[in-house]
Amino acid sequence: TGDFNNDNILDLIVVSQNDGTISMLVGNGNGVFQAGKILASGTSPNFVVAADFNNDTKLDLIFSNQLENNIEVLLNNGDGSFDIGDTYLTADSPSCIAVADINNDGDLDLLVVNSGFNNIFIFLGNGNGTFMNGVSYDTGNAPSFVIVADIDKDNKLDLTVTNNGDNTISIYRGIGNGTFYPSSTFKTGNSPSCMVSRDFNNDSIADIAVVNSDDNTVDVLLGGTIEAIRYVLTYTTGQFPYSLVSADMNNDNKQDLVMTNVRDNTLGILINKGDGTFPTSTTYTIGQNPTDVMAVDLNSDNRSDLVVAYAYNRSISVLFNNGNMTFGTAMNYTVGPSPSFILSADFNNDKKPDLAVCNQGNSSISVLLNNGNGIFGAKIDYTTGRSPGSMAIGDFNKDGNIDLAVVNSGQNTISVLINKGKAVFSSAVSYNVDKVPSSISAADFNHDGNIDLVVANSGSNSIIVLFGDKNGVFASRATYKTNSYPDNVLSGDWNNDGKVDLVVTNGKSNNVIVFQNICKK
């Protein structure tokens, strides 16, 4: 989501993997979205992120093409239209993109997860919507997801990657210059598929929660120094938990956990006691095969609402929070086939949260703009690479607009879509990553002031950090090895040293790896 056409109303970006398009749904301001507009096309686009990659205060987009092994940049013109930017090769099957300024140069960088090559590519942003190749980092087996956060509280962004192939999480502690210390690995349950980073125990240090799909569990790790990260408790979920999000669902100022349970068609909510434990749980029955969930206040009532995507349906559902742990009747919106990932941002700078959705079935993302009361207009589609599966957002080009980066797991690429303003995205610029990229996160890893991206590559057991410049270009990168099947990556400062580190889940190793950032800046 984001204000892509500068009308101060949130829009939606939707990725459709089946028809290879990225679409934008322009918000009317009342939660209703206009008919979708195709922004770009690719081959199996699976992930999109929005950020200002070229520093023109407009939200651009980057999406990944899974089968083409690249990412594409779309630069936002500011009126809801996008120019096609550069395409960047990744390793096999890019599956996730993260956006952050990892080298502290003021420009947004990209981190692309390559699921098929077990690494993460880093593309350093130039600040003009283009990127330099950075270093790559090996992950575990089949990385699928990456997040960027300062998990050790050293004021440097770290990376966390989930590795589906070996059931691990890899954490890369950020140095601060866009590079990372060798990863640390933590054991999880079977098939860790998604993770989030929040401060669960109110110690001002980022923590981590991971869902283990084959075990029907959630693991919680508390942050501190990287060496001090530890499991707190394992919690039982519904059948095959797949997507995970953190939000304050009951207005008690504590971060709760919400997950989709694919095989019993439910949403599970774990209520945070405030000390990092979750003793209370609630389950809600929803539609069939829920694959992704997102929490955001869509109607400005100070309550976290939910948006859910369904694997075998061309729709997403909006559930408004009643404030008493119940939800209103679902409002459904058409997107592309096989929606797999949802994110929210103000793409059109109207201070209302919009939506962006990856459509794995047609290689696209769909953007839906918020009319202001949680009602969305029709989708606008943008083409990505094949099988877009994950997205990250950020102002990659420093123009004040939220851009998108998308992981394309079917093409081994990520796509960057630059927001020109008013939720209009340029055509996707593609960056190659490694095999089967599955997850992406964005942060400034090298303390250059630009947003970088980190991508988990589940097919090549690696993560790749793509360093961004002030123009939203990710020309340089660094690759790091993980364990088996890294499928999620998170970034954060987990040792409180002011540098962004990384955490990677390894799906087949059943562990996580921590990469510490060793940037000297």
Secondary structure, 3 states (H helix, E strand, C coil): CEEEECCCCCEEEEEECECCEEEEECECCCCEECCCEEEEECCEEEEEEEECCCCCCCCEEEEEECCCCEEEEEEECCCCCEEEEEEEECCCCEEEEEEEEEECCCECEEEEEEECCCEEEEEEEEEECCEEECCEEEEEECEEEEEEEEECCEEEEEEEEEEEEEEEEEEEEECCCCCECCEEEEECCCCEEEEEEECCCCCCCCEEEEEECCCCEEEEEECCCHHHCEEEEEEECCCCEEEEEEECCCCCCCCEEEEEECCCCEEEEEECCCCCCCCEEEEEECCCCEEEEEEECCCCCCCCEEEEEECCCCEEEEECECCCCCECCCEEEECCCCEEEEEEECECCCCCCEEEEEECCECEEEEEEECCCCCEECCEEEECCECEEEEEEECCCCCCCCEEEEEECCCCEEEEEEEEEEEEECCCEEEECCCCEEEEEEEEEECCCECEEEEEEECCCEEEEEECEEECCCCEEEEEEEEEEEEEEEEEECCCEEEEEEEEEEEECCEEEEEECCCCC
